[in-house]
Amino acid sequence: MVKVRVMTIDDYNGICEVWKNHGGINPVDDSAEGFAKYIRRNPSTSFVAEDNGKIVGTILAGHDGRRGLFHHVSVLPEYQKQGIGKMLVDNAMDALEKEGITKVLMVVFKDNDNGNAFWEHLGFTVREDLYYRNKYINK
């Protein structure tokens, strides 16, 4: 039976196994050090789904005091279409709400058809009026 619990720094290796099936991994931010930094800053808002001790799903969730942000919402392919992604999202949304957050955003690759269908099914909308921009600080 799959259960959802708060993510810890000790989950890193199991999480990496899930992330291998998911695009968009950043070698700096998603390193053990980058991951630990994120979890220390957001200790109660990120979750894993486990099946008999094996991590089968992840959601990194945090906030800046105003808006929540989801990263790496991923479920192993053999566990998809079982409601696990929704359980992860619901837990993260509840945890963020407890911290006073009222809106969540995320970035989803345009060609991620399954991911975009999942988010639309959960009621997340696409913002056509924005550009997503980023820049590395030390480059």
C-alpha positions as CSV (number, residue, x, y, z in Angstrom):
1,M,0.0,0.0,0.0
2,V,1.4,3.4,-1.0
3,K,1.7,6.0,1.8
4,V,2.7,9.6,1.6
5,R,5.0,11.2,4.2
6,V,7.2,14.3,4.7
7,M,10.4,14.2,2.7
8,T,13.7,14.2,4.6
9,I,17.3,14.8,3.7
10,D,17.9,11.0,4.2
11,D,15.6,10.3,1.3
12,Y,18.0,11.7,-1.3
13,N,19.2,8.4,-2.9
14,G,15.7,7.0,-3.2
15,I,14.4,10.2,-4.7
16,C,17.2,10.2,-7.3
17,E,15.9,6.8,-8.5
18,V,12.6,8.3,-9.1
19,W,14.1,11.4,-10.8
20,K,16.0,9.3,-13.3
21,N,12.6,8.8,-15.0
22,H,11.9,12.5,-15.2
23,G,13.5,15.2,-17.3
24,G,14.7,18.6,-16.2
25,I,17.2,17.6,-13.5
26,N,19.8,20.2,-12.7
27,P,23.2,18.9,-11.6
28,V,23.8,21.8,-9.2
29,D,20.4,22.4,-7.6
30,D,19.5,18.7,-7.6
31,S,22.9,17.5,-6.1
32,A,22.9,16.1,-2.6
33,E,24.0,19.5,-1.3
34,G,21.4,21.5,-3.3
35,F,18.7,19.1,-2.2
36,A,19.6,19.3,1.5
37,K,19.6,23.1,1.3
38,Y,16.1,23.1,-0.1
39,I,14.8,20.6,2.5
40,R,16.4,22.6,5.3
41,R,14.6,25.7,4.0
42,N,11.3,23.9,3.5
43,P,11.3,21.2,6.1
44,S,7.5,20.4,6.1
45,T,6.2,21.0,2.6
46,S,7.9,18.4,0.5
47,F,6.7,14.8,0.3
48,V,7.5,11.3,-0.9
49,A,5.2,8.4,-1.7
50,E,6.4,5.0,-0.5
51,D,5.4,1.5,-1.3
52,N,6.9,-1.0,1.3
53,G,9.8,1.4,2.0
54,K,10.6,2.1,-1.7
55,I,10.2,5.7,-2.8
56,V,7.9,5.7,-5.8
57,G,6.9,9.4,-6.0
58,T,8.2,12.9,-5.1
59,I,7.1,16.5,-4.8
60,L,9.5,19.2,-3.8
61,A,7.4,22.1,-2.5
62,G,8.4,25.3,-0.9
63,H,7.6,29.0,-0.9
64,D,9.1,32.5,-0.7
65,G,6.5,33.8,1.9
66,R,4.0,34.7,-0.8
67,R,3.8,32.0,-3.5
68,G,4.3,28.3,-3.3
69,L,6.4,26.5,-5.9
70,F,6.4,22.9,-7.0
71,H,9.5,21.1,-8.4
72,H,10.1,17.5,-9.5
73,V,6.6,16.2,-9.1
74,S,7.3,12.7,-10.3
75,V,5.9,9.2,-10.0
76,L,7.6,6.0,-11.2
77,P,6.0,4.9,-14.5
78,E,4.7,1.7,-13.1
79,Y,2.9,3.6,-10.3
80,Q,1.3,6.2,-12.4
81,K,-2.5,6.5,-12.9
82,Q,-3.2,5.3,-9.3
83,G,-3.8,8.7,-7.7
84,I,-0.3,8.9,-6.2
85,G,0.5,12.2,-7.9
86,K,-2.7,13.7,-6.6
87,M,-1.9,12.5,-3.1
88,L,1.5,14.2,-3.2
89,V,0.0,17.4,-4.6
90,D,-2.8,17.5,-2.0
91,N,-0.3,16.9,0.9
92,A,1.9,19.7,-0.4
93,M,-1.0,22.1,-0.9
94,D,-2.2,21.4,2.6
95,A,1.2,22.0,4.0
96,L,1.7,25.2,2.1
97,E,-1.8,26.4,3.2
98,K,-0.8,25.9,6.8
99,E,2.1,28.2,6.2
100,G,-0.2,30.9,4.9
101,I,0.4,30.3,1.2
102,T,-2.6,30.8,-1.1
103,K,-1.2,30.3,-4.6
104,V,1.1,27.7,-6.2
105,L,3.1,27.8,-9.4
106,M,5.4,25.5,-11.3
107,V,7.2,25.1,-14.6
108,V,6.2,22.3,-16.9
109,F,7.9,21.5,-20.2
110,K,5.6,22.2,-23.1
111,D,6.3,18.8,-24.6
112,N,5.5,16.9,-21.4
113,D,2.0,15.8,-22.5
114,N,1.4,13.5,-19.6
115,G,2.5,16.1,-17.1
116,N,0.4,18.9,-18.6
117,A,-2.7,16.6,-18.8
118,F,-2.1,15.8,-15.1
119,W,-2.0,19.5,-14.1
120,E,-5.0,20.4,-16.2
121,H,-6.9,17.5,-14.6
122,L,-6.1,19.0,-11.2
123,G,-7.3,22.4,-12.2
124,F,-4.0,24.2,-12.7
125,T,-4.2,26.7,-15.6
126,V,-1.6,27.9,-18.1
127,R,-0.5,31.5,-18.0
128,E,-0.1,32.7,-21.6
129,D,0.7,36.3,-20.5
130,L,4.1,35.5,-19.0
131,Y,7.6,34.6,-20.1
132,Y,9.7,32.3,-17.9
133,R,13.2,33.7,-17.6
134,N,16.2,32.6,-15.7
135,K,19.9,33.3,-15.4
136,Y,22.7,31.6,-13.5
137,I,24.3,34.0,-11.0
138,N,27.9,32.9,-11.6
139,K,27.9,32.6,-15.4
